[in-house]
Amino acid sequence: MNARLLTCLAVLLLLAGPAFAGTTCTQRAVNPMDQARAAEAALTVRDLLEQSAPPVALVARIGTDLSSQGLVYSHVGFAMRDHAAGRWTVVHLLNACGSDRSGLFAQGLVNFFADDLLRHDARVVLLAPRTAAQVATLLNSRRVHALHQPRYSVIARPDSQRFQNSTSWVLEIIAAAQLSPSLAREQIQTVLNGQGFEPDEIAIPYAKRLLGGLFAANAAFSDHSAATRLGGRYPVVTVRAILRHLQGLEFISQEWERRQGVWTTDVGPA
């Protein structure tokens, strides 16, 4: 165990009261070692961000095992340098208790990495300077709430007006900041389609959906066409699709990846 992890663990063990994690609204005591790993990940991300101190950066985490879909990162948010809640506060959309609703949250980096993660690897993405400034301005405005659709579906269509998920919100915020914050979601999605945005496809076979207990409040299959439901391949905004789109538009200036506690600029698939 490295010295930094031991330090994080020692500090956390001095805290009064238990800590809890998860977004299912089932309180679950967090293992002190998991707390320490979350704190260590948060500290290393903070240190990395401080090196260049952009107004905002994308930070992705691995909360769900999506390897069967060929994906690594399941969630992404905006780490903001100057936020009312504190330096490097993460602003992101979270599903509420596995329901069909979501909310916008501002969390510290430790809480961001303490949410029952598969592992504490991370991807930090610096946006091009102009893009980062525009995104930070939008996130600090009230308009950011107008671009939030609280009806949630984890498999929301990229062009859905009825539903939104955490990744589609991030993509639309970046697009709105580039275009005009006054645009409606439908207009933003039209521009994204015109730019050639390509979602990933999540494979959920029809038989598995019917027989495997996949009906859940936070997964709206009715948001997709009958043909998609029968075919079992659902177009969804993923972290990988967001980064692919931003790279194509040259909106990314630098990327780092933390694998097993070590930072590298040799980033792998998202």
Disulfide bonds with the S-S distance in Angstrom:
Cys25-Cys97 1.60
